């Protein structure tokens, strides 16, 4: 296997006031492919978001007054409300994906609590890195979980649900405010909850999408993992995300993550603390253009395309969470007949850690590309990710009318029966977005696939038997 030879230019620029991209341009000086494949250009893009004051001191003072008033009302109605909570507080993750979401990933962790209280870009996170921010008069006091990629589209689809990190009592609730904000300006009109827990700790959940909040009201109890709402961009915010903040019984800021540079508390407050870096590909897909929409708050056009004709430009895009200097992505193209078309290793070699990023590669297809469905595999961080695209495949659903491959019932709701005249070795389910939703191995001529958890839509079954690969469409209803 040959390795890409890289020449690097750094081109800093801002595409909008909210999203800033640092572009690293790769010059491919050595073709690492078979005949007919030409990588025209490839780039790696590190993404950052505007970082300014989240809550002003005045806004925090008002929130504290509201909480004090709400607690007095709660105790008047039930003097034992808080003492009835179970003791001990260890958090579960305050987010989850919605039911039916079946993609590789949907968020990054962009900003941590700033441990260095000196303002003006004096940054320190719990792991002794700089994944945080400050401003002229203050420091970031929470953790930001950002929808990625396509944050506005993901918000419109209600992808990130916010849940209670621990059992608690609702001591503040806000809803009905605009959730498509694009400015970090201290705007106090955010949607969300504040909970108080058994030890007096409070957790703050900010920036919800309006009118998605749990119907429970101030004074009601919630349990760990209970739905609270959907991540949005209300209040002082420039992108759909969850701001999760923890304060102890004395109203001191707590960083729930344990690490060598956490000076606020000694131990982790998580039931299972995830690693500082979670190297993952959130999305791998093919596109018709390199354009990346960044306008706030416009729902992104993804420009995804899975069906090409010779002569088209094809863009492979990979959206990362947590890629570090020296990390390698192995990328491999397979032809419709299963042969490897080409493969290479791509190394992130720009000396930094990137929580949110993407890379893209431009290919010029031509008549040497055989007709059929191709598979792209990217291996990164110990895991493999797949997508597919077609050349002259009529929307990726071209079928052999004389094939012995049979699917029934079709449309199907729960169990898809598959039969073939030879032994079925594997069966993959592919969505129209090119995502491989499921991969299973078999050793039988008749198999059953439980597809009840798949979202409604059109899919392709890719079946392999010996050297034969066949595709047949079905409709999940």
N, C-alpha and C positions, 0 to 999 in steps of 0.2 A: 504494500500500500504506500503510495506517495503522499507526502504531506504538503499542504499549501505553503507557499513562500509568501510572506506578507510584507507589504510596505505600508506604512501608516502615516496618514495625515489626520490631525485633530482639527475639527471644524466646529467651534462653539457657536450656537445661535439659539434664539428663543422663537418658537413658533407661535406662542401666544403668551399672554400675561400669566397664565396658570400653569402651563407645561413648558419645561425647558429640556431641550435635547442636546446631548453632547454626542456628535457623530464621529465614529472612527471608520475611515474609509480604507478598505482592503483592496490592494492591487494584486490580482492573480497573475503572477509571472510564470506560473507553471500549470499547464492544463493537466488535470488529474483524472481525465475521463476517457471513455472510449470514443470512437469516431462519431461525430454528429452532435457532441455535447460541448457547448461553449458557455462558460460562466462569464457573462458580460461585466457584471459588477457585483460586489457584496459589501454590506456595511453592518456595523454593530452600533446600536443607538442606546445610550444610557439615558434614562428618563428621570427627571426630578420635577417636583411640584412647588409652587410658590409657598414660601414659609414666612408667615408673619403672625401677629398676635391672634391667638385663638379666643381667649376670653380676657377682657379688660379687668382690672382690679375692681372697678365699679360694678361690672356685671357679676363678678364673684361675690361681692358684698351683698348685692340684691338676692342672689341665689341663696346665700347663707340665711338671710332674713326670711325668705320664703320657706326654707326647710324648718327653721325654728318655729314659725307659725304653724306649719303643717304638722309638726311633731306634737305641738301643744294640743292641736285639735284631735289628733289620733289618740293621745293619752287620755284626753277628756272622755272620749268615747270608749276606750278600752285601756285602763291603766296597765294591763299586763301585756300589751301588744308586742313590745320588744323583748320582754323577758321570756315570752313563749317561743322565741326562736331557738333553734338548736345551737349549741356552742361550737366553737371552732370554725374557721373560715379557710377553705382552700378552694381555689377557683377552677371551674371548667372554662374552656374556651368560650368567649362571649359572642361567638358567631358560628354560623353553619350555612351550608348552601340549601336552597329550597328543594323540596321533594321533586324528583324527576330530573334534576340537573345532573348530567352524566358526562361532563367533560373533565379534562385532566386537572384544571385548577381555575380559580376565579379571583384570587386576591394576592397581594403582597403585604408585607409589614414594612412600611416606609419610614416611620419615625418612632423613636423610643423616648422615654423620659430623659431629660437633660440633667445629668448628675453634676455638671459644673455650673454653679449658680452665677458665675461672672458672665454678663451678657456680651453682645457684639461678637458673635461667632467663636466663642470659647465653648467647644462642644465636647461632651463625654457621655457615652451611653454605658449601661451596666456591664458590658463586655469589653470596656476600654476602647471602643471604637467611636465613630462620630456619626452614627445613624440617628441623629436627632437635630434639633435646631433651637435657636433663641432669637431674640430681637433686642432692640436698644434698651428696653427696660424690664425684660422678663425672659422666662425659659419655658420650653415645652414641658408640660406636666402630665402627659398621658402617652398612650400608645395608639398609633394610627394604622388601621387595617384598611387598605385601599383596594377597591375593585380593579382588577387588571386581568386581561386587556379589555378595551372597549368599556370604560367605566360608566358612561352615560347609557349605553345600550344595556349593560348588565343591571343598572339601576332600574331602567324601564321594565326589565323582565323580572324584577324582584329577586335577583339571584342571591344576594347576601342577606340572610336573616340574622338579626341580633337577638341573643338569648341572655337570660340572667346568669351571671357567673357564679352565683351562690344563692342559697335561700335568703330571703330578705323581705322587708316591708317597703312599699313604694312611699317615698317621702317627697317626691316632686315628679311632676309629669307635665310635658309641654307638647302641644300639637297644633296643627293648622297653619304653621308658618311656611313661607316659600321654601321649596326644597331644591331649587335649581340655581343656587347662588354660585357666584364666580369670583367672590372677593373675600380675602382674609382681612377684615377690617374691624374686628371686635364686635361684630353684629351679635347682639344677645338673643336674637329670635330664632333659637334652635329647637328642633323637635327631639324629644327623647325622654329618658327616665333617670332618676336618681334613686338608688336603693340603699337602705341601711340594713346591716347584718348583725348577727348575734353579739359580736364583740364591739359594736359601735362603729365599725368600718363602714364607709360609704363608697359605692361605686357609681360612676357617672357614665352615661351612655348618650353620646351626642350625634347630631346631624342627620336624624332619621328622615326618611321620605314621609311626607305628611299623609295623614289619614291611613297609615298602616299600623298604628300602635295597638298593642294589646288593650282590650276594652276595660281592663281593671283600672281602678282609680286610686288616688292617694289614700293610704291606710290599708290597702289590700296586700295580702301576702303573695309572694311568688316563690317558686322553687328553682333550684339550679337547673339550667337547661331549658327553662320555660321561655316560649316565644315572647319577645318584647316589641319587635317591629322590623322594618327593612332599612338597610343603610341607604342614606341619601346625601344631599348637600345643602342642608338647612343651616342657618346661622353663619358664623364666620368660617367659610369653607370655599374651596375652589374645585373640589372633585368629590364624587360620591365615596364616602368612607365612614367607618366607625371610629370615633375618638373614645377610647376607654380609659378612664382615670380612676385612681384609687386614693382614698384619704383615710387615715386612721382615726380613732375616736377623738384625738386631739386636733383634728383637721390638718394634720401634716401630710404632705405628699408622700405616697408610697410607690416604689417601683416594684411591681409584682415579680419581676424577673431577677433571679439570683445570679450574681456574677462578681468577678474580682473588683470591679469598679462601682458596685452599688454601695454607696455610703448611707443610704436611707434606711435599709433594713437588711438583716443578715441572711434570712432564709427565703426560698422561693415561696410564693403564695399560690402556686399552681398545683393542682393534683398531679399533673404530668407536664412539666415545662418543656416546650419544644426547643430544639437547638437554636442557637443564634442564627445560623445559616441553614436554610431549608432549600438546597439546590433542586429546582424543579422546573420543568417546562409546563406552563399553564395551557398553552395552545400551540399547535403546529398545523399549518394550513397553507394552501396554495391560493394565489391571487392573480388578478389581471393587471394590477399596477402596483407600484411601490408606495403610493400615497398613503399617509397615515393621518386620519382626521384628528384634529386636536381642538377644534372650536368648542368653547364652553357656552352654554350647556347643550350642544347639539348632539343628538343620538348619532353615533358614528355609522358611516357606510363602511363596511369592512372590505369591500371590493373582493370578497372571496370568489373563487372560481375553481371548479374541479373538472371542467371539460374543455379541452383545447383542440385546435386543429393545427397541423403543421404550419409554421410561420408565426404563430402566436408567441409573445413573450410570456414566460411563466415565472412568477415570483414565489419562492418558498420563504415563508415567514415563521420564525420561532420566537415566542414570547416567554421570557424567563422570569422566574423569581430567584433571587439570590445567586448570582454568578460571581465568582471570585477570580482574581488573577491566577492563571495557571490551570483553570478548569478547562476540560476538553469535552467537546461535543463530537461524537462520531455520527456522521450522516451517510445514509446509504439509500440509493435508488435501486429498485428492482423492476425489471421489465414485466410485461404481462405474462410471460412464460416462466417467471420465477428467477431468471438469470439476473445476476447483479450487473446493472448498467454502469455504475461507478460508485465509489465511496471515498470518503476522506475524513480526516480529523481536523476540527477547527478549534484553536486554542485562544482563550481570552488572555491576552498578554499585555494589558495596559496598566498593570500595577495598582489596581484598585478593586474595591468590592462594590457591586452594583445590585441593590435590592430590587430594582424594577428596570427592565431593559427588553430589547428585542433585536434580532438580527434578520437580515433578508439577503437572498441570493437571487440574481436575475439570470434566467436561462432563455436561450433562443431555440425554440423547437423547429425542426425541419422534417423533411420526408424520410430521414434515416430513423426517426422515432417510430417504432412499430405501433400499430393500432392496438388498443386495449387499455386495461386498467393497470396503472403503475402503483407501487407501494413505496412510500418514503418512510424510513425509520430513523429516528434521532435517539441516540443513547447519551444520557447526561445524568450525572449524580447517581449512577448505579441503576437507573431505570430507563426503559425504552418506551418511546412514544411513536405513534404511527398516524399517517394520513394517506389518502389516496387521491389520484387524479386520473383522468382518462384522456387518451388521444383518439379522436374520431369514434367516440363511444356513444353518441346520441344521449347526452345527459347522464352518462355513466350507467345506463340501464340497458345497453345492448344485450340481447339474449339470443342464444342459439335455439332456434325453433325445433330442431331435431334432437335436442339434448334429452338425456334420460333423467336429468335432475328434476325432481318434482317437489313442490312446496304446497302444503294445504293445512288448514284453510287459508285462503288469501282473498280478502283481508282477514287478519287474525288479531285476536285480542290478548290471549294468554299463552297458549302452547302452539308452536309452529312445528309441524311434522315435516321431516325431510327424508326423501328416499332417493337412492341412486342405484345403478346396476352394478357398481363396483364399490369397494370398501371406501367409506368416507374417513379421511385421516384428520381433517380439520375443517371447521366452519367458523367464519368470521362474519360479524354483522357490521355493515358500514353505513353511516348516515349520509344524507345528501350534502352535509358540510364537509365531507371527506374524513370525518372522525371514525376510527375503528372503535365501536362501542363494546364489542365483546369478541374474545378469541377462545375457542375451545377445541380440544383434541378428542378424536374418537377412533374407534376401530369397528365400524359396523356399517351395514348398507342402509339401515333405517335409524334415524335419530330423532330426538325431540329437543326443542329449544324453548325455554321459558323466557318469553319476551315481555312479560306483564309489566316490568318496571320501566320499559322504554317509553319515551314520550311519543305521542301520536305523530305519525309521519310516514314517509316513504323511505325504505332501506334497501340495501343490496346484500344478499347472502353470497359470500365468496366461499366456495367449496373446493377443497383440494383432495385429489385421489391419485396417488402415484405422481406421474408427470402432468396430470390434467388439472387445470384450474378453470372452474366455471363460475359464472355470476348469474344470479336471478333476483329480480326485484320482488318485494312484498310490501304490503301496506299494513302498518300497525294502527288499529283503530281504538 
